[in-house]
């Protein structure tokens, strides 16, 4: 086997590994997401809520305060696309909310044809400010939106693009090392063979 063939084979293996790694999606589009902005608000203030992807298109999405069956702050109809999005829209923080960090849940009843969708309900957070500004860091709210009694099953966060890039770079580095080692071995073996006629 010639040195050129060895280099070509090693390069093809490395390229295939990089393509397969890069082809892995950085997120699953059927995992629901909820964005809440701004991250801090005062009692009675409106915040923007947005579901950029991962919902069924049949039934409305309800944004609830404190738990998956907490009070409904707003209802939004997703668009007609696959893994539909909804909003942005606004919901109002209850007037009697005390300072602290609260969880908002986006819940939806999925139709039988939407059973492939994961991650609903999904949660987001908003910090309610008191008269003097932000609450003490790490302090739980004195009282929650209806006491926030329950936490539903929530999907893990999607894998970030940075993680996928780190994996791809790691695979690429290992591939380059292996190609280099194989090339060096083949080169030494070829140079150690006696030349014909000597």
C-alpha positions in Angstrom: 0.0 0.0 0.0 1.5 3.3 -1.0 2.0 6.3 1.3 -0.5 8.3 -0.8 -3.2 5.7 -0.4 -2.6 5.6 3.4 -3.0 9.3 3.7 -6.1 9.3 1.5 -7.7 6.5 3.6 -6.9 8.3 6.8 -8.3 11.6 5.5 -11.5 9.9 4.4 -12.0 8.3 7.9 -11.4 11.6 9.6 -13.8 13.4 7.2 -16.5 10.8 7.8 -16.1 11.1 11.6 -16.4 14.9 11.4 -19.4 14.8 9.2 -21.2 12.3 11.4 -20.4 14.4 14.5 -21.5 17.6 12.9 -24.7 16.0 11.6 -25.9 15.4 15.2 -28.5 18.1 16.0 -27.6 20.5 18.7 -31.2 20.4 20.0 -34.3 18.3 19.4 -36.9 20.5 17.7 -39.7 18.6 19.3 -38.6 19.6 22.9 -40.6 22.6 24.0 -39.0 25.9 25.0 -40.3 28.8 27.0 -38.7 32.2 27.1 -39.7 34.8 29.7 -38.5 38.4 29.4 -37.6 40.5 31.3 -36.1 38.2 33.9 -37.2 40.7 36.7 -40.6 42.3 37.1 -42.7 44.0 39.8 -46.1 42.8 41.0 -48.7 43.8 38.5 -46.2 44.2 35.7 -46.5 42.4 32.3 -43.8 40.1 31.1 -43.3 38.7 27.6 -43.6 34.9 27.1 -42.7 33.1 23.9 -42.6 29.5 22.8 -40.2 29.4 19.9 -40.6 25.7 19.1 -41.7 22.3 20.3 -45.5 22.6 20.7 -48.4 20.9 19.1 -50.4 23.0 16.7 -53.9 21.7 17.7 -54.6 23.0 21.2 -53.8 26.3 22.9 -50.8 26.7 25.2 -51.6 27.9 28.7 -49.0 29.8 30.8 -49.6 29.0 34.4 -48.2 30.5 37.6 -46.3 28.3 40.1 -47.2 24.8 39.0 -48.5 22.8 36.1 -52.0 23.2 37.4 -51.6 26.7 38.9 -53.6 29.7 37.9 -53.7 30.5 34.1 -52.0 33.8 33.3 -52.5 33.6 29.6 -53.6 31.3 26.7 -51.9 31.3 23.3 -52.7 29.4 20.0 -49.6 27.9 18.3 -49.1 28.4 14.6 -49.7 25.7 12.0 -46.0 24.6 11.5 -44.6 21.3 12.6 -43.3 21.7 16.1 -45.3 24.8 16.3 -44.3 28.1 18.0 -46.6 30.5 19.8 -46.4 34.2 20.8 -44.7 36.3 21.7 -47.4 37.5 24.1 -47.7 39.0 27.5 -48.9 37.8 30.9 -49.4 39.9 34.0 -47.6 39.1 37.3 -50.2 38.9 40.1 -50.6 42.1 42.1 -50.1 40.2 45.4 -46.9 38.4 44.3 -44.2 38.9 47.0 -40.5 39.3 46.2 -38.7 36.1 45.0 -38.1 33.8 42.1 -41.2 32.2 40.6 -41.7 29.5 38.0 -44.0 29.9 35.0 -45.2 26.8 33.2 -46.3 26.5 29.6 -48.7 23.6 29.5 -50.6 22.1 26.6 -53.0 19.2 26.0 -51.4 17.3 23.1 -53.6 15.7 20.4 -53.0 11.9 19.8 -51.2 12.8 16.5 -48.7 14.9 18.5 -47.5 12.1 20.8 -44.0 12.5 19.4 -43.6 15.9 21.1 -41.6 16.0 24.3 -41.0 18.5 27.0 -44.5 19.8 27.6 -45.0 21.2 30.2 -41.9 23.4 30.1 -40.9 26.1 32.6 -39.3 29.5 32.8 -38.5 31.8 35.7 -39.2 35.4 36.6 -37.9 37.2 39.7 -40.4 39.5 41.3 -38.9 42.6 42.8 -40.0 44.3 46.0 -40.3 48.0 46.8 -36.5 48.2 47.5 -35.4 46.3 44.4 -34.2 42.8 44.0 -34.8 40.2 46.8 -31.9 38.7 48.7 -30.0 36.2 46.5 -31.0 32.7 47.1 -33.9 33.6 49.3 -37.2 31.8 48.4 -40.3 33.9 48.0 -42.2 34.4 51.2 -45.4 33.4 49.4 -45.7 32.0 45.9 -48.2 32.2 43.1 -50.7 30.0 44.9 -47.9 28.6 47.0 -46.3 26.8 43.9 -47.1 23.4 45.4 -46.2 21.1 42.6 -43.5 20.7 40.0 -44.3 18.7 37.0 -42.0 16.4 35.0 -39.7 18.6 33.0 -37.4 17.6 30.2 -33.7 18.3 30.5 -32.3 21.3 28.7 -31.3 20.6 25.0 -27.7 20.1 24.2 -26.0 23.4 23.4 -24.1 24.1 20.1 -20.9 24.7 22.2 -21.1 21.1 23.5 -21.5 19.7 20.0 -18.6 21.8 18.8 -16.4 20.6 21.6 -17.2 17.0 20.8 -16.5 17.6 17.1 -13.2 19.1 17.9 -12.3 16.2 20.2 -13.2 13.7 17.6 -11.2 15.7 15.0 -8.2 15.9 17.3 -8.2 12.1 17.9 -8.7 11.5 14.2 -5.7 13.7 13.3 -3.5 12.0 15.9 -4.4 8.5 14.6 -3.8 9.5 11.0 -0.4 11.1 12.0 0.6 8.0 13.9 -0.4 5.7 11.1 1.4 7.8 8.5 4.6 7.9 10.7 4.5 4.1 11.1 4.0 3.5 7.4 6.8 6.0 6.5 9.2 4.3 8.9 8.3 0.8 7.6 8.8 1.9 4.0 12.2 3.5 4.7 13.3 0.4 6.6 12.8 -1.9 3.5 15.9 -2.6 1.5 16.2 -1.0 -1.9 16.3 -3.5 -4.8 19.7 -3.8 -6.5 21.8 -2.8 -3.5 
